Amino acid sequence: MAAPDILNGAVPARAKVNLFLHVGDKRDDGFHPLQSLAVFTASGDSLRAEEGSGLSLEIDGPFAAGLQKEQDNLVLRAARALGEAAARPADARLILTKNLPVASGIGGGSADAAAALRALCALWKLDWDEGRLREIGASLGSDIPVCVPSLPSFMEGRGEIVTPVESFPRLALLLVNPRVAVPTRDVFSALTQRSGVGAILPRGRLRDCADLLRFLETTRNDLEAPARALQPVIGEVLSALAALPGALFTRMSGSGATCFAIFPDDDSCARAIGGFSRPPCPNSTSRMKRRARISARELRPALPVKSAQWADLSSERRELGRAAGKQDCKFNKRVRRKNRRCPRGRT
């Protein structure tokens, strides 16, 4: 196996974005068959593996608290599974920096487990190919196999059948997470309508963004409706994204709650994130914008994503938003089309 990518001394666990997700009827083994197209950003979590006596995991980063109550983290299970397959003690000190929200529909836990497999292969000097790591990952979680290579790929079966896309355009993406957790189990339990897994997937090249959008228009995310029923703010996020100038396509990723918009280029994506960053106004048609001031931080781009921006909603900024909402300004579609900006309020 080739040496894993290293970012500041750590193996990256890239955020996974499901551009579409079709679900079939539950199988006899309890899993749902699916079809999906997954792409990856450069930024996300990161994991370091060092020599250690026994197996340990330390978690830091802005979303570390979301994992503190887990008794058996997926990263530890991946380490033990790899040690068992290699017939060696799973001795390592693992340090996970959690930059992605937990239960957010962008494969954070699966990406972390895949990063652990890659990092420990290097630490333990195992000359294993990605196929072998995908097999181990599939025994732990359906999303882990596609996260091992972290390349644009079609997913089938329950996720363990991974077909890399021969050619894929670079994209400008805006990712927005409303800071609400949506457990995958709850979303599947609420699922009532399924597209099935009979869609004909393009096996050739997706030459440009227009090719991709034409294909995506024939697809959907089956989990979006049940996720919106559980967390209505997802619908508000999608409406806000669709109203942004330049947005070509919007959808929820995975089981939510992260949503995305595709833009024609970096500049239009940057202008859109600027629109999200302004204070909300009382006449906004979106309740989300009335109650939340949205901050943004950039995700470094990587193939196939040309540029990815990240916006999040925090409870403390919601309080600032309520204060800013007292401004006497208008925020509607006509104003947005003219690129007017609301005056910035005091916070």
N, C-alpha and C positions, 0 to 999 in steps of 0.2 A: 504493500500500500504506500502511496506517495505520502510525504510528510504533510501533516495537517497545516492549514493556514494558521498563521500566528499573528495576532493583533495585540501589540503592547505586552508581549510575553504570554498571552492567553489564546486559547482556541475560541474563535467566535461561534456563538450559537445564534444564527441569523433568524430574524423574524420571517415567518412564512405567511404569505397572503394567498388565500384561495380565491382565484378569479371567478370560478364557478364551482358549484357543489351539487351534484345530483345524488339522491339516495334511493335505494331499492328496498324491497320488503325484507324484514328481518330473516336471517338464515337460521337453520336448525342449531348452529353453534352460538346463537345469540348476537352475532355481529350483523351489521347492515352492510350490504354491498354498496359501493359508491363509485362515482366518476368525478374527477376534479382536475383542475389545472392549478398547480402551485408554483409560485415564484418567490424569490427571496431578496431581502434587502441586505445591505452590508452590516448595518448596525443591529444590535439586539443585546442579548446577554453575552457573557464571556465566562470561560472556565479555565482554571489553571490546575495542572496535575503535578504534584511533587512527590518525591520519595517520602514514605512514612511507615510507621510501625502500626499495622492494622489499617482499617479503612475509616476515614473521617471526612466530614463535609462542613465547611464554613460558608455562610451566605452573607453577602453584604450587598450594597446597592440600594437604590430608592424604593424597590418593591420587595426587599428582603422580608419584611414583616409578614407578607402574605404566605410565606412558606415556613415560618417558624413553628407552626403547630403541626406540621407534617411529621409523623413518626418515621416514615420510610419513604424518603424522597426518591423520585424516579431516577435521579442521577446515581444514587447509591445502588438501586436495583440494577441499573445498567452496568455499573462497575462489578458487582458480584456476578452477574451473568457472564460478563467477559472473562473474569477470573476463572469461573467454572469451566467455560468452554476452552480456555487455554491451559487448564489443569495446573493452576498456580494460585498462590494466595492473592487475594485482592487487597494488596497493601498499597495505600496511596493516601496522600493528603490532598483533598480537592477543595478548591476555593471558587465558589460561584458568585459572580456579580450579576445581580438581578436588575436589569434595566427595563424589562418588559412587564406590563401588568399581568397578574395571574388570572387565569380563566378568561382570556380576552380574545380568543379565536385566531391567534397568530402563531400557534404552535410553540409557545415558549418552553413548556415543560419537555416536549418532545425534542425540540432543538437542543435543550440542555443535555438530555440523555444522549443524543447523537454526538454532541461535542465531547461528552465524557468517553464515549467509545473511541473516538478519534484520538483524543489526548492520551488515553491510557494505552492505546496501541503503540504510540510513540514512546511513552514512558517505559513500557515493559518490553519494547523492541520486538513487537509482534509484526511480522511481515505478512499481514492479512489484507486481502482486497476488500473493496467496498461491498461486494456481494455477500461476503461472509458477515460483515458488520450489519448489513440490512437484515439478514436472517435473525441475528440476535435481537436487533431492534424490534422486528415484527413480533417476537415472543413477548415483548413488553408493552407495545402500544402501536396502534395502526398508523400514526403519523410519523413515527421514528424513521422508518426506511427512507422516506423521501427527504428527511432532514439530514441524512448521512452525507450525501453529495451536496445538498443545498443548491441545486441547479433547477432551472425551469423544467417541470416534468408533469406528465399526466399520471394520475393516480387511479388505480382500479382495484378490483377485489375488495377487501376491506381497507385498502390503503397500501398493502404490502407489494402490489404489482406496480412498479415504477418504470415509466418509459420516458427517458429524457427527450425533450423537444429538440429536433435537429437544428432549427434556426429560430431565434426569438428576438423580437425588437426590444430595444431599450425603452423603458417607460419613465414618465414623470408621474409619481404617485403622491397623493396626500392621504395620510392615515390619521383617523380621528378615533379616540377612545373616550367614552363618556364616564370612565371611572366607575363602572358597575360590573360586577362579576356575573357571568352567565355560565353556570356549570353545564358541561356538555350533556351529562346524563339527564338533566331536567329538560333541555331543549329536545333531545330525542324522544323523551317521554311525551312531550306535547306535540310531536310531529303527527300530522294527519294526512297531508298531501305529499306524494312522492313523484318525482319525475321518472324514476326507474333508471336503469343503467344501460339502456339501449341506444344512447346517443352515438352517432358516428363521429369519432374524434379525428381531427385533421392530422394525418400521419406525416404530411409533407412539411414544407416550410411555412411559417407565419412571417412573411417577408417584412411587414411593417405594421404600424399601429392600426392602420385601416383594416388590414387583414384580420388582426386580432379582434377589433371591435365588431366586425361583421360576424365573426364566430361567436363572441360573447353575447351578442343580441339574440342568439338562438338558445341561450342557456339561462339558468337561474341558480339561486342558492336556496335549496329546499328548506334549509334551517332558518332562513331569515324570518319567515312568518311566525313560527313558534317563539323565536327569540324576541321578536318585537312584542308579542303578547305577554311575555314574562317581564320585559323591560321596555316600556313604550318610548323611553328616551332614545332608543336606537332609531326609531322612525324619525324623530326630530333631527338627529344627526344626519340621516340620509337626506332629508328635505333641505337642510342647510347646505350640505355639500352640493346637491343638484342645483341650488340657486346661485352658486359661485360662478362668476364669469369665467368662461373657458373650460368648465368641467365637461368632459366628453362622455363619461360613463361613471356611475356610482353603484356601489353594492356593499353588502356586509361580507366580511371574511369569516370563513369557518362557521363555528357555532356562536360567534359574537363575543363581545359587543363591538369590537373594532370594525370600523367602516372605512372605505377607501373611495377616492375619486381619481380618475385618470385624466391627465391634462396633456395638451399637445407638446409642451416643451417646459424646460426648467423655469423660464421667466414667468409664464402664466401660473405655474404651480406656486412660485414664490409670491406672486401678487395675491393669489388666493389665500395663502397662509397669513398674509398681511391683513386681509379682510377678516379672517377669523380672530385676529389679535386685537381688533379695535373693541372699545367698550360697547356693551349692548345698549340698545335704545328702547324706550318704553313702547314704541309703535311697531316693533319687530313682530312679524307674523309667527316667529318661532319662539315658543315658550323657553326653549333651551337658551336662546340668545338673551332673553330677558333676565334669566337667573344665573347665567354663568359667563364670566369673563374667561376667554380661552387663551391659554398661553401656548407657545410653540417652541419646539426645539428640533434641530435638523438631524435627520438620520443620514449618515454618509452613504453615498450611492454605491451600488455594486451591480454587476450583471445579474439578472437582466433588467434591473431597475435603474433607469438613468438618474433619477433623483427621487428621493423619498423624504417627505416632510412629515412630522408627527405633531399632532395637536392633542392635548389632554385637558380634561375638566377636573379640577380639584375642588373639594368642598370649601377650602378657604377662598378660592377665587370666586366661587358662587356668591359668597358674602360680599366680595368687592363688586360683583356684578349687580347685586341688588342695590348697592349704593349708587353705582354709576347709572343704573336704570332710571334714576330720578331726573336725569337730564331732559331738557325740553328739546328733543331732536327727533327726526324722522328717519326710519330705516326701512325702506320698502324696495320692491323690485325696480321701480322706476329710478330711484336714487342709485341703486347698485349699478344699473346699466350705464348710468352716467359717471360712475366711479366717484361719486361724491362721498365724503367721509363725515361721520358724525363728529362733533367737537368732543375732545377727550375730557372726561370728567375728572373730578378730584377723587383720589382713592387713598 
